Amino acid sequence: MNKKGEVGVGTLVLLAVVLIVGVIFFQTIAQSIGTSTNTVTLANESFTFAAESGSVYLTDYRAVSDVVIYNATGTLVPAANYTVTNNVVYNGALAVQIDTGVVSDYANDSSNISATAQPLTYIADSGSRAVTNLILIFFAVLLVAVALSPIMESKLFDMLGK
């Protein structure tokens, strides 16, 4: 910068690089936060019940709620025929375990499950989800501050009478 407060070419190039890299990071962080703070809808995901007293694991989710299971013919499977256990460690990762009842008419049957599910990356604590969203907001404020800093230093507002 020179003494007149004009913005130099080097400052503009540095500003452009910082903002481009910052926007790329912002997009990546926003996508990660989206998968960590939002539940997903599980709609008609196919699976096959295990044999009687056996277990099936949904390995893409850590927990499910509002579970509805239909067999292959579209008949509702009564909840007495299965048990859902959330946050079970299976092969070193969290999963949802669906146990077939001791006596079940649906053992070894192809079925569809619908539910509200938490992905493996879901943050269970509501306070942590709120702080995660605040990180994104403060990062956006930082990008705006970086974008405006050369304008404030060049006294552009003074020249415009503001």
MODELLER restraints for C-alpha pairs under 7 A, 6 or more apart:
rsr = mdl.restraints
at = mdl.atoms
rsr.add(forms.Gaussian(group=physical.xy_distance, feature=features.Distance(at['CA:1:A'], at['CA:7:A']), mean=6.10, stdev=0.5))
rsr.add(forms.Gaussian(group=physical.xy_distance, feature=features.Distance(at['CA:1:A'], at['CA:8:A']), mean=5.70, stdev=0.5))
rsr.add(forms.Gaussian(group=physical.xy_distance, feature=features.Distance(at['CA:5:A'], at['CA:153:A']), mean=6.62, stdev=0.5))
rsr.add(forms.Gaussian(group=physical.xy_distance, feature=features.Distance(at['CA:5:A'], at['CA:154:A']), mean=4.46, stdev=0.5))
rsr.add(forms.Gaussian(group=physical.xy_distance, feature=features.Distance(at['CA:5:A'], at['CA:155:A']), mean=6.49, stdev=0.5))
rsr.add(forms.Gaussian(group=physical.xy_distance, feature=features.Distance(at['CA:6:A'], at['CA:154:A']), mean=5.08, stdev=0.5))
rsr.add(forms.Gaussian(group=physical.xy_distance, feature=features.Distance(at['CA:7:A'], at['CA:150:A']), mean=6.64, stdev=0.5))
rsr.add(forms.Gaussian(group=physical.xy_distance, feature=features.Distance(at['CA:7:A'], at['CA:154:A']), mean=5.85, stdev=0.5))
rsr.add(forms.Gaussian(group=physical.xy_distance, feature=features.Distance(at['CA:15:A'], at['CA:147:A']), mean=6.88, stdev=0.5))
rsr.add(forms.Gaussian(group=physical.xy_distance, feature=features.Distance(at['CA:19:A'], at['CA:143:A']), mean=6.76, stdev=0.5))
rsr.add(forms.Gaussian(group=physical.xy_distance, feature=features.Distance(at['CA:22:A'], at['CA:143:A']), mean=6.74, stdev=0.5))
rsr.add(forms.Gaussian(group=physical.xy_distance, feature=features.Distance(at['CA:30:A'], at['CA:136:A']), mean=6.71, stdev=0.5))
rsr.add(forms.Gaussian(group=physical.xy_distance, feature=features.Distance(at['CA:33:A'], at['CA:132:A']), mean=6.78, stdev=0.5))
rsr.add(forms.Gaussian(group=physical.xy_distance, feature=features.Distance(at['CA:35:A'], at['CA:121:A']), mean=6.53, stdev=0.5))
rsr.add(forms.Gaussian(group=physical.xy_distance, feature=features.Distance(at['CA:35:A'], at['CA:122:A']), mean=6.61, stdev=0.5))
rsr.add(forms.Gaussian(group=physical.xy_distance, feature=features.Distance(at['CA:36:A'], at['CA:121:A']), mean=5.16, stdev=0.5))
rsr.add(forms.Gaussian(group=physical.xy_distance, feature=features.Distance(at['CA:36:A'], at['CA:122:A']), mean=4.21, stdev=0.5))
rsr.add(forms.Gaussian(group=physical.xy_distance, feature=features.Distance(at['CA:36:A'], at['CA:123:A']), mean=5.52, stdev=0.5))
rsr.add(forms.Gaussian(group=physical.xy_distance, feature=features.Distance(at['CA:37:A'], at['CA:122:A']), mean=5.76, stdev=0.5))
rsr.add(forms.Gaussian(group=physical.xy_distance, feature=features.Distance(at['CA:37:A'], at['CA:123:A']), mean=6.00, stdev=0.5))
rsr.add(forms.Gaussian(group=physical.xy_distance, feature=features.Distance(at['CA:37:A'], at['CA:129:A']), mean=5.73, stdev=0.5))
rsr.add(forms.Gaussian(group=physical.xy_distance, feature=features.Distance(at['CA:39:A'], at['CA:116:A']), mean=6.76, stdev=0.5))
rsr.add(forms.Gaussian(group=physical.xy_distance, feature=features.Distance(at['CA:39:A'], at['CA:117:A']), mean=5.69, stdev=0.5))
rsr.add(forms.Gaussian(group=physical.xy_distance, feature=features.Distance(at['CA:39:A'], at['CA:118:A']), mean=4.89, stdev=0.5))
rsr.add(forms.Gaussian(group=physical.xy_distance, feature=features.Distance(at['CA:39:A'], at['CA:119:A']), mean=6.77, stdev=0.5))
rsr.add(forms.Gaussian(group=physical.xy_distance, feature=features.Distance(at['CA:40:A'], at['CA:116:A']), mean=5.96, stdev=0.5))
rsr.add(forms.Gaussian(group=physical.xy_distance, feature=features.Distance(at['CA:40:A'], at['CA:117:A']), mean=5.28, stdev=0.5))
rsr.add(forms.Gaussian(group=physical.xy_distance, feature=features.Distance(at['CA:40:A'], at['CA:118:A']), mean=6.33, stdev=0.5))
rsr.add(forms.Gaussian(group=physical.xy_distance, feature=features.Distance(at['CA:41:A'], at['CA:115:A']), mean=6.12, stdev=0.5))
rsr.add(forms.Gaussian(group=physical.xy_distance, feature=features.Distance(at['CA:41:A'], at['CA:116:A']), mean=4.77, stdev=0.5))
rsr.add(forms.Gaussian(group=physical.xy_distance, feature=features.Distance(at['CA:41:A'], at['CA:117:A']), mean=6.02, stdev=0.5))
rsr.add(forms.Gaussian(group=physical.xy_distance, feature=features.Distance(at['CA:42:A'], at['CA:114:A']), mean=5.04, stdev=0.5))
rsr.add(forms.Gaussian(group=physical.xy_distance, feature=features.Distance(at['CA:42:A'], at['CA:115:A']), mean=4.98, stdev=0.5))
rsr.add(forms.Gaussian(group=physical.xy_distance, feature=features.Distance(at['CA:42:A'], at['CA:116:A']), mean=5.82, stdev=0.5))
rsr.add(forms.Gaussian(group=physical.xy_distance, feature=features.Distance(at['CA:42:A'], at['CA:117:A']), mean=6.25, stdev=0.5))
rsr.add(forms.Gaussian(group=physical.xy_distance, feature=features.Distance(at['CA:43:A'], at['CA:113:A']), mean=6.68, stdev=0.5))
rsr.add(forms.Gaussian(group=physical.xy_distance, feature=features.Distance(at['CA:43:A'], at['CA:114:A']), mean=4.48, stdev=0.5))
rsr.add(forms.Gaussian(group=physical.xy_distance, feature=features.Distance(at['CA:43:A'], at['CA:115:A']), mean=6.68, stdev=0.5))
rsr.add(forms.Gaussian(group=physical.xy_distance, feature=features.Distance(at['CA:44:A'], at['CA:112:A']), mean=4.76, stdev=0.5))
rsr.add(forms.Gaussian(group=physical.xy_distance, feature=features.Distance(at['CA:44:A'], at['CA:113:A']), mean=5.07, stdev=0.5))
rsr.add(forms.Gaussian(group=physical.xy_distance, feature=features.Distance(at['CA:44:A'], at['CA:114:A']), mean=5.14, stdev=0.5))
rsr.add(forms.Gaussian(group=physical.xy_distance, feature=features.Distance(at['CA:45:A'], at['CA:112:A']), mean=5.16, stdev=0.5))
rsr.add(forms.Gaussian(group=physical.xy_distance, feature=features.Distance(at['CA:45:A'], at['CA:113:A']), mean=5.25, stdev=0.5))
rsr.add(forms.Gaussian(group=physical.xy_distance, feature=features.Distance(at['CA:45:A'], at['CA:114:A']), mean=6.65, stdev=0.5))
rsr.add(forms.Gaussian(group=physical.xy_distance, feature=features.Distance(at['CA:46:A'], at['CA:111:A']), mean=5.71, stdev=0.5))
rsr.add(forms.Gaussian(group=physical.xy_distance, feature=features.Distance(at['CA:46:A'], at['CA:112:A']), mean=4.45, stdev=0.5))
rsr.add(forms.Gaussian(group=physical.xy_distance, feature=features.Distance(at['CA:46:A'], at['CA:113:A']), mean=6.53, stdev=0.5))
rsr.add(forms.Gaussian(group=physical.xy_distance, feature=features.Distance(at['CA:47:A'], at['CA:110:A']), mean=5.93, stdev=0.5))
rsr.add(forms.Gaussian(group=physical.xy_distance, feature=features.Distance(at['CA:47:A'], at['CA:111:A']), mean=5.50, stdev=0.5))
rsr.add(forms.Gaussian(group=physical.xy_distance, feature=features.Distance(at['CA:47:A'], at['CA:112:A']), mean=6.18, stdev=0.5))
rsr.add(forms.Gaussian(group=physical.xy_distance, feature=features.Distance(at['CA:48:A'], at['CA:108:A']), mean=5.96, stdev=0.5))
rsr.add(forms.Gaussian(group=physical.xy_distance, feature=features.Distance(at['CA:48:A'], at['CA:109:A']), mean=5.49, stdev=0.5))
rsr.add(forms.Gaussian(group=physical.xy_distance, feature=features.Distance(at['CA:48:A'], at['CA:110:A']), mean=4.26, stdev=0.5))
rsr.add(forms.Gaussian(group=physical.xy_distance, feature=features.Distance(at['CA:48:A'], at['CA:111:A']), mean=5.72, stdev=0.5))
rsr.add(forms.Gaussian(group=physical.xy_distance, feature=features.Distance(at['CA:49:A'], at['CA:56:A']), mean=6.52, stdev=0.5))
rsr.add(forms.Gaussian(group=physical.xy_distance, feature=features.Distance(at['CA:49:A'], at['CA:100:A']), mean=6.54, stdev=0.5))
rsr.add(forms.Gaussian(group=physical.xy_distance, feature=features.Distance(at['CA:49:A'], at['CA:106:A']), mean=6.85, stdev=0.5))
rsr.add(forms.Gaussian(group=physical.xy_distance, feature=features.Distance(at['CA:49:A'], at['CA:107:A']), mean=5.40, stdev=0.5))
rsr.add(forms.Gaussian(group=physical.xy_distance, feature=features.Distance(at['CA:49:A'], at['CA:108:A']), mean=4.83, stdev=0.5))
rsr.add(forms.Gaussian(group=physical.xy_distance, feature=features.Distance(at['CA:49:A'], at['CA:109:A']), mean=5.44, stdev=0.5))
rsr.add(forms.Gaussian(group=physical.xy_distance, feature=features.Distance(at['CA:49:A'], at['CA:110:A']), mean=6.43, stdev=0.5))
rsr.add(forms.Gaussian(group=physical.xy_distance, feature=features.Distance(at['CA:50:A'], at['CA:56:A']), mean=5.91, stdev=0.5))
rsr.add(forms.Gaussian(group=physical.xy_distance, feature=features.Distance(at['CA:50:A'], at['CA:100:A']), mean=6.09, stdev=0.5))
rsr.add(forms.Gaussian(group=physical.xy_distance, feature=features.Distance(at['CA:50:A'], at['CA:107:A']), mean=5.66, stdev=0.5))
rsr.add(forms.Gaussian(group=physical.xy_distance, feature=features.Distance(at['CA:50:A'], at['CA:108:A']), mean=5.13, stdev=0.5))
rsr.add(forms.Gaussian(group=physical.xy_distance, feature=features.Distance(at['CA:51:A'], at['CA:100:A']), mean=6.79, stdev=0.5))
rsr.add(forms.Gaussian(group=physical.xy_distance, feature=features.Distance(at['CA:51:A'], at['CA:107:A']), mean=4.82, stdev=0.5))
rsr.add(forms.Gaussian(group=physical.xy_distance, feature=features.Distance(at['CA:51:A'], at['CA:108:A']), mean=5.31, stdev=0.5))
rsr.add(forms.Gaussian(group=physical.xy_distance, feature=features.Distance(at['CA:52:A'], at['CA:100:A']), mean=5.47, stdev=0.5))
rsr.add(forms.Gaussian(group=physical.xy_distance, feature=features.Distance(at['CA:52:A'], at['CA:101:A']), mean=5.82, stdev=0.5))
rsr.add(forms.Gaussian(group=physical.xy_distance, feature=features.Distance(at['CA:52:A'], at['CA:102:A']), mean=5.20, stdev=0.5))
rsr.add(forms.Gaussian(group=physical.xy_distance, feature=features.Distance(at['CA:52:A'], at['CA:103:A']), mean=6.17, stdev=0.5))
rsr.add(forms.Gaussian(group=physical.xy_distance, feature=features.Distance(at['CA:52:A'], at['CA:104:A']), mean=6.25, stdev=0.5))
rsr.add(forms.Gaussian(group=physical.xy_distance, feature=features.Distance(at['CA:52:A'], at['CA:107:A']), mean=5.51, stdev=0.5))
rsr.add(forms.Gaussian(group=physical.xy_distance, feature=features.Distance(at['CA:53:A'], at['CA:99:A']), mean=6.51, stdev=0.5))
rsr.add(forms.Gaussian(group=physical.xy_distance, feature=features.Distance(at['CA:53:A'], at['CA:100:A']), mean=5.20, stdev=0.5))
rsr.add(forms.Gaussian(group=physical.xy_distance, feature=features.Distance(at['CA:53:A'], at['CA:101:A']), mean=5.35, stdev=0.5))
rsr.add(forms.Gaussian(group=physical.xy_distance, feature=features.Distance(at['CA:53:A'], at['CA:102:A']), mean=4.75, stdev=0.5))
rsr.add(forms.Gaussian(group=physical.xy_distance, feature=features.Distance(at['CA:54:A'], at['CA:99:A']), mean=5.72, stdev=0.5))
rsr.add(forms.Gaussian(group=physical.xy_distance, feature=features.Distance(at['CA:54:A'], at['CA:100:A']), mean=5.51, stdev=0.5))
rsr.add(forms.Gaussian(group=physical.xy_distance, feature=features.Distance(at['CA:55:A'], at['CA:97:A']), mean=6.41, stdev=0.5))
rsr.add(forms.Gaussian(group=physical.xy_distance, feature=features.Distance(at['CA:55:A'], at['CA:98:A']), mean=5.53, stdev=0.5))
rsr.add(forms.Gaussian(group=physical.xy_distance, feature=features.Distance(at['CA:55:A'], at['CA:99:A']), mean=4.35, stdev=0.5))
rsr.add(forms.Gaussian(group=physical.xy_distance, feature=features.Distance(at['CA:55:A'], at['CA:100:A']), mean=6.19, stdev=0.5))
rsr.add(forms.Gaussian(group=physical.xy_distance, feature=features.Distance(at['CA:56:A'], at['CA:97:A']), mean=5.82, stdev=0.5))
rsr.add(forms.Gaussian(group=physical.xy_distance, feature=features.Distance(at['CA:56:A'], at['CA:98:A']), mean=5.15, stdev=0.5))
rsr.add(forms.Gaussian(group=physical.xy_distance, feature=features.Distance(at['CA:56:A'], at['CA:99:A']), mean=6.42, stdev=0.5))
rsr.add(forms.Gaussian(group=physical.xy_distance, feature=features.Distance(at['CA:57:A'], at['CA:95:A']), mean=6.27, stdev=0.5))
rsr.add(forms.Gaussian(group=physical.xy_distance, feature=features.Distance(at['CA:57:A'], at['CA:96:A']), mean=5.49, stdev=0.5))
rsr.add(forms.Gaussian(group=physical.xy_distance, feature=features.Distance(at['CA:57:A'], at['CA:97:A']), mean=4.62, stdev=0.5))
rsr.add(forms.Gaussian(group=physical.xy_distance, feature=features.Distance(at['CA:57:A'], at['CA:98:A']), mean=6.18, stdev=0.5))
rsr.add(forms.Gaussian(group=physical.xy_distance, feature=features.Distance(at['CA:58:A'], at['CA:95:A']), mean=5.66, stdev=0.5))
rsr.add(forms.Gaussian(group=physical.xy_distance, feature=features.Distance(at['CA:58:A'], at['CA:96:A']), mean=5.05, stdev=0.5))
rsr.add(forms.Gaussian(group=physical.xy_distance, feature=features.Distance(at['CA:58:A'], at['CA:97:A']), mean=6.55, stdev=0.5))
rsr.add(forms.Gaussian(group=physical.xy_distance, feature=features.Distance(at['CA:59:A'], at['CA:95:A']), mean=4.67, stdev=0.5))
rsr.add(forms.Gaussian(group=physical.xy_distance, feature=features.Distance(at['CA:59:A'], at['CA:96:A']), mean=6.61, stdev=0.5))
rsr.add(forms.Gaussian(group=physical.xy_distance, feature=features.Distance(at['CA:60:A'], at['CA:95:A']), mean=6.82, stdev=0.5))
rsr.add(forms.Gaussian(group=physical.xy_distance, feature=features.Distance(at['CA:60:A'], at['CA:119:A']), mean=6.38, stdev=0.5))
rsr.add(forms.Gaussian(group=physical.xy_distance, feature=features.Distance(at['CA:60:A'], at['CA:120:A']), mean=6.37, stdev=0.5))
rsr.add(forms.Gaussian(group=physical.xy_distance, feature=features.Distance(at['CA:61:A'], at['CA:95:A']), mean=5.62, stdev=0.5))
rsr.add(forms.Gaussian(group=physical.xy_distance, feature=features.Distance(at['CA:61:A'], at['CA:96:A']), mean=6.39, stdev=0.5))
rsr.add(forms.Gaussian(group=physical.xy_distance, feature=features.Distance(at['CA:61:A'], at['CA:117:A']), mean=6.34, stdev=0.5))
rsr.add(forms.Gaussian(group=physical.xy_distance, feature=features.Distance(at['CA:61:A'], at['CA:118:A']), mean=5.61, stdev=0.5))
rsr.add(forms.Gaussian(group=physical.xy_distance, feature=features.Distance(at['CA:61:A'], at['CA:119:A']), mean=4.46, stdev=0.5))
rsr.add(forms.Gaussian(group=physical.xy_distance, feature=features.Distance(at['CA:61:A'], at['CA:120:A']), mean=5.15, stdev=0.5))
rsr.add(forms.Gaussian(group=physical.xy_distance, feature=features.Distance(at['CA:62:A'], at['CA:86:A']), mean=6.23, stdev=0.5))
rsr.add(forms.Gaussian(group=physical.xy_distance, feature=features.Distance(at['CA:62:A'], at['CA:87:A']), mean=5.11, stdev=0.5))
rsr.add(forms.Gaussian(group=physical.xy_distance, feature=features.Distance(at['CA:62:A'], at['CA:94:A']), mean=5.25, stdev=0.5))
rsr.add(forms.Gaussian(group=physical.xy_distance, feature=features.Distance(at['CA:62:A'], at['CA:95:A']), mean=4.69, stdev=0.5))
rsr.add(forms.Gaussian(group=physical.xy_distance, feature=features.Distance(at['CA:62:A'], at['CA:96:A']), mean=5.71, stdev=0.5))
rsr.add(forms.Gaussian(group=physical.xy_distance, feature=features.Distance(at['CA:62:A'], at['CA:118:A']), mean=5.73, stdev=0.5))
rsr.add(forms.Gaussian(group=physical.xy_distance, feature=features.Distance(at['CA:62:A'], at['CA:119:A']), mean=5.92, stdev=0.5))
rsr.add(forms.Gaussian(group=physical.xy_distance, feature=features.Distance(at['CA:62:A'], at['CA:120:A']), mean=5.22, stdev=0.5))
rsr.add(forms.Gaussian(group=physical.xy_distance, feature=features.Distance(at['CA:63:A'], at['CA:86:A']), mean=4.62, stdev=0.5))
rsr.add(forms.Gaussian(group=physical.xy_distance, feature=features.Distance(at['CA:63:A'], at['CA:87:A']), mean=5.84, stdev=0.5))
rsr.add(forms.Gaussian(group=physical.xy_distance, feature=features.Distance(at['CA:63:A'], at['CA:96:A']), mean=5.78, stdev=0.5))
rsr.add(forms.Gaussian(group=physical.xy_distance, feature=features.Distance(at['CA:63:A'], at['CA:117:A']), mean=5.75, stdev=0.5))
rsr.add(forms.Gaussian(group=physical.xy_distance, feature=features.Distance(at['CA:63:A'], at['CA:118:A']), mean=5.25, stdev=0.5))
rsr.add(forms.Gaussian(group=physical.xy_distance, feature=features.Distance(at['CA:64:A'], at['CA:86:A']), mean=6.71, stdev=0.5))
rsr.add(forms.Gaussian(group=physical.xy_distance, feature=features.Distance(at['CA:64:A'], at['CA:115:A']), mean=6.11, stdev=0.5))
rsr.add(forms.Gaussian(group=physical.xy_distance, feature=features.Distance(at['CA:64:A'], at['CA:116:A']), mean=5.51, stdev=0.5))
rsr.add(forms.Gaussian(group=physical.xy_distance, feature=features.Distance(at['CA:64:A'], at['CA:117:A']), mean=4.28, stdev=0.5))
rsr.add(forms.Gaussian(group=physical.xy_distance, feature=features.Distance(at['CA:64:A'], at['CA:118:A']), mean=6.28, stdev=0.5))
rsr.add(forms.Gaussian(group=physical.xy_distance, feature=features.Distance(at['CA:65:A'], at['CA:115:A']), mean=5.77, stdev=0.5))
rsr.add(forms.Gaussian(group=physical.xy_distance, feature=features.Distance(at['CA:65:A'], at['CA:116:A']), mean=5.27, stdev=0.5))
rsr.add(forms.Gaussian(group=physical.xy_distance, feature=features.Distance(at['CA:65:A'], at['CA:117:A']), mean=6.47, stdev=0.5))
rsr.add(forms.Gaussian(group=physical.xy_distance, feature=features.Distance(at['CA:66:A'], at['CA:115:A']), mean=5.22, stdev=0.5))
rsr.add(forms.Gaussian(group=physical.xy_distance, feature=features.Distance(at['CA:66:A'], at['CA:116:A']), mean=6.15, stdev=0.5))
rsr.add(forms.Gaussian(group=physical.xy_distance, feature=features.Distance(at['CA:67:A'], at['CA:113:A']), mean=6.96, stdev=0.5))
rsr.add(forms.Gaussian(group=physical.xy_distance, feature=features.Distance(at['CA:67:A'], at['CA:114:A']), mean=5.89, stdev=0.5))
rsr.add(forms.Gaussian(group=physical.xy_distance, feature=features.Distance(at['CA:67:A'], at['CA:115:A']), mean=4.55, stdev=0.5))
rsr.add(forms.Gaussian(group=physical.xy_distance, feature=features.Distance(at['CA:68:A'], at['CA:113:A']), mean=5.82, stdev=0.5))
rsr.add(forms.Gaussian(group=physical.xy_distance, feature=features.Distance(at['CA:68:A'], at['CA:114:A']), mean=5.25, stdev=0.5))
rsr.add(forms.Gaussian(group=physical.xy_distance, feature=features.Distance(at['CA:68:A'], at['CA:115:A']), mean=6.34, stdev=0.5))
rsr.add(forms.Gaussian(group=physical.xy_distance, feature=features.Distance(at['CA:69:A'], at['CA:76:A']), mean=6.08, stdev=0.5))
rsr.add(forms.Gaussian(group=physical.xy_distance, feature=features.Distance(at['CA:69:A'], at['CA:77:A']), mean=5.55, stdev=0.5))
rsr.add(forms.Gaussian(group=physical.xy_distance, feature=features.Distance(at['CA:69:A'], at['CA:111:A']), mean=6.78, stdev=0.5))
rsr.add(forms.Gaussian(group=physical.xy_distance, feature=features.Distance(at['CA:69:A'], at['CA:112:A']), mean=5.63, stdev=0.5))
rsr.add(forms.Gaussian(group=physical.xy_distance, feature=features.Distance(at['CA:69:A'], at['CA:113:A']), mean=4.47, stdev=0.5))
rsr.add(forms.Gaussian(group=physical.xy_distance, feature=features.Distance(at['CA:69:A'], at['CA:114:A']), mean=6.35, stdev=0.5))
rsr.add(forms.Gaussian(group=physical.xy_distance, feature=features.Distance(at['CA:70:A'], at['CA:76:A']), mean=4.42, stdev=0.5))
rsr.add(forms.Gaussian(group=physical.xy_distance, feature=features.Distance(at['CA:70:A'], at['CA:77:A']), mean=5.33, stdev=0.5))
rsr.add(forms.Gaussian(group=physical.xy_distance, feature=features.Distance(at['CA:70:A'], at['CA:111:A']), mean=5.62, stdev=0.5))
rsr.add(forms.Gaussian(group=physical.xy_distance, feature=features.Distance(at['CA:70:A'], at['CA:112:A']), mean=5.30, stdev=0.5))
rsr.add(forms.Gaussian(group=physical.xy_distance, feature=features.Distance(at['CA:70:A'], at['CA:113:A']), mean=6.57, stdev=0.5))
rsr.add(forms.Gaussian(group=physical.xy_distance, feature=features.Distance(at['CA:71:A'], at['CA:77:A']), mean=6.35, stdev=0.5))
rsr.add(forms.Gaussian(group=physical.xy_distance, feature=features.Distance(at['CA:71:A'], at['CA:109:A']), mean=6.94, stdev=0.5))
rsr.add(forms.Gaussian(group=physical.xy_distance, feature=features.Distance(at['CA:71:A'], at['CA:110:A']), mean=6.16, stdev=0.5))
rsr.add(forms.Gaussian(group=physical.xy_distance, feature=features.Distance(at['CA:71:A'], at['CA:111:A']), mean=4.13, stdev=0.5))
rsr.add(forms.Gaussian(group=physical.xy_distance, feature=features.Distance(at['CA:71:A'], at['CA:112:A']), mean=6.22, stdev=0.5))
rsr.add(forms.Gaussian(group=physical.xy_distance, feature=features.Distance(at['CA:72:A'], at['CA:110:A']), mean=5.58, stdev=0.5))
rsr.add(forms.Gaussian(group=physical.xy_distance, feature=features.Distance(at['CA:72:A'], at['CA:111:A']), mean=5.17, stdev=0.5))
rsr.add(forms.Gaussian(group=physical.xy_distance, feature=features.Distance(at['CA:81:A'], at['CA:100:A']), mean=6.13, stdev=0.5))
rsr.add(forms.Gaussian(group=physical.xy_distance, feature=features.Distance(at['CA:81:A'], at['CA:101:A']), mean=4.98, stdev=0.5))
rsr.add(forms.Gaussian(group=physical.xy_distance, feature=features.Distance(at['CA:81:A'], at['CA:104:A']), mean=5.46, stdev=0.5))
rsr.add(forms.Gaussian(group=physical.xy_distance, feature=features.Distance(at['CA:82:A'], at['CA:98:A']), mean=6.50, stdev=0.5))
rsr.add(forms.Gaussian(group=physical.xy_distance, feature=features.Distance(at['CA:82:A'], at['CA:99:A']), mean=5.39, stdev=0.5))
rsr.add(forms.Gaussian(group=physical.xy_distance, feature=features.Distance(at['CA:82:A'], at['CA:100:A']), mean=4.64, stdev=0.5))
rsr.add(forms.Gaussian(group=physical.xy_distance, feature=features.Distance(at['CA:82:A'], at['CA:101:A']), mean=5.21, stdev=0.5))
rsr.add(forms.Gaussian(group=physical.xy_distance, feature=features.Distance(at['CA:83:A'], at['CA:98:A']), mean=5.60, stdev=0.5))
rsr.add(forms.Gaussian(group=physical.xy_distance, feature=features.Distance(at['CA:83:A'], at['CA:99:A']), mean=5.08, stdev=0.5))
rsr.add(forms.Gaussian(group=physical.xy_distance, feature=features.Distance(at['CA:83:A'], at['CA:100:A']), mean=6.74, stdev=0.5))
rsr.add(forms.Gaussian(group=physical.xy_distance, feature=features.Distance(at['CA:84:A'], at['CA:97:A']), mean=5.76, stdev=0.5))
rsr.add(forms.Gaussian(group=physical.xy_distance, feature=features.Distance(at['CA:84:A'], at['CA:98:A']), mean=4.65, stdev=0.5))
rsr.add(forms.Gaussian(group=physical.xy_distance, feature=features.Distance(at['CA:84:A'], at['CA:99:A']), mean=6.51, stdev=0.5))
rsr.add(forms.Gaussian(group=physical.xy_distance, feature=features.Distance(at['CA:85:A'], at['CA:96:A']), mean=5.86, stdev=0.5))
rsr.add(forms.Gaussian(group=physical.xy_distance, feature=features.Distance(at['CA:85:A'], at['CA:97:A']), mean=5.05, stdev=0.5))
rsr.add(forms.Gaussian(group=physical.xy_distance, feature=features.Distance(at['CA:85:A'], at['CA:98:A']), mean=6.45, stdev=0.5))
rsr.add(forms.Gaussian(group=physical.xy_distance, feature=features.Distance(at['CA:86:A'], at['CA:95:A']), mean=6.78, stdev=0.5))
rsr.add(forms.Gaussian(group=physical.xy_distance, feature=features.Distance(at['CA:86:A'], at['CA:96:A']), mean=4.75, stdev=0.5))
rsr.add(forms.Gaussian(group=physical.xy_distance, feature=features.Distance(at['CA:86:A'], at['CA:97:A']), mean=6.44, stdev=0.5))
rsr.add(forms.Gaussian(group=physical.xy_distance, feature=features.Distance(at['CA:87:A'], at['CA:94:A']), mean=5.34, stdev=0.5))
rsr.add(forms.Gaussian(group=physical.xy_distance, feature=features.Distance(at['CA:87:A'], at['CA:95:A']), mean=5.59, stdev=0.5))
rsr.add(forms.Gaussian(group=physical.xy_distance, feature=features.Distance(at['CA:87:A'], at['CA:96:A']), mean=6.01, stdev=0.5))
rsr.add(forms.Gaussian(group=physical.xy_distance, feature=features.Distance(at['CA:88:A'], at['CA:94:A']), mean=5.37, stdev=0.5))
rsr.add(forms.Gaussian(group=physical.xy_distance, feature=features.Distance(at['CA:88:A'], at['CA:95:A']), mean=5.18, stdev=0.5))
rsr.add(forms.Gaussian(group=physical.xy_distance, feature=features.Distance(at['CA:88:A'], at['CA:96:A']), mean=5.98, stdev=0.5))
rsr.add(forms.Gaussian(group=physical.xy_distance, feature=features.Distance(at['CA:88:A'], at['CA:97:A']), mean=6.50, stdev=0.5))
rsr.add(forms.Gaussian(group=physical.xy_distance, feature=features.Distance(at['CA:89:A'], at['CA:95:A']), mean=6.06, stdev=0.5))
rsr.add(forms.Gaussian(group=physical.xy_distance, feature=features.Distance(at['CA:94:A'], at['CA:120:A']), mean=6.89, stdev=0.5))
rsr.add(forms.Gaussian(group=physical.xy_distance, feature=features.Distance(at['CA:100:A'], at['CA:107:A']), mean=6.51, stdev=0.5))
rsr.add(forms.Gaussian(group=physical.xy_distance, feature=features.Distance(at['CA:123:A'], at['CA:129:A']), mean=6.23, stdev=0.5))
